[in-house]
């Protein structure tokens, strides 16, 4: 799995756990829906850390909590 897929999956997982829509996430995170949807639909190949931080703030979690999953700890090296 690549990093962008792991980020996408984590966002979807967190929304599912909280039973919120992507549009609600955008409102909570003070982000335009186009920014979040670009990540989810694969149009954003390198989302900014600030965008992920704003998503975390909207969800009430830290960056550490966002990235503290098995998917992220098992990512393969991007540079080979």
N, C-alpha and C positions, 0 to 999 in steps of 0.2 A: 504494500500500500504506500502511496506517496503522501507527502505532507498536506497538500491541499485537500485531498480526500479525507484525511484524518480530521482536519479543521472542519470541513463540511459535516462529517458524521457527528462530531462533537456538538456543533451548534444544533443539529437536528435532535440529538439525544437530549440535550439540556432543555430544549423547547418541549419535547415530548414529556419529560419528567415533570415539567411545570404546567403542562397542558395549556401552552400558549402558542399562538400562531406566529408566523414569521413577521407579519405586519405589527403585531403586538410587541414582539421583540424589538423591532425598529423603533417604535414609539418609546419603549422603556429605555432604549440605548441612545436616543436622540440621533439616530442615523437615518438617512434616506433609504427607503426600501430598495432602491437600485443598488446601493452599496452591498447590502447583505445578500440580495439575490444574485449579484455578480459572483459572490463567493460560492453560493449554493449551486448555481448553474454552471460553474466552471469557467466563467468569463474572466474572472480575476485569478490569474495564475500566481500572484504574489501579494496577498492581502497585507495591508499595513498592520503593524503591531498595534498602533493606536486604534485602528478599527476593531481589532479583537479585544483590546482593553475596554473600549466603549461597550462592546457586547457583554463583556464580563461585568462591567459596572451596572448595566441594565438588568442583568440577572442576579446581581448581588453576590458575585463570587470574585475571587482573585484570579490573576493570570496563572498562578501556581495551581489552583484548583482546576482551571480550564485544561491545562496541559498535563495534569496528573492522572493519566489513564494508561492502560496497557497499550492501546494503539500508538500513542506518542512514544512510549518507552521502547517499543519494538520497531520503530521506523528504521528503514535502511538508510545508509549514508547516501545523500543526494549527489555528491561528487565522487565519481569513481575513476 
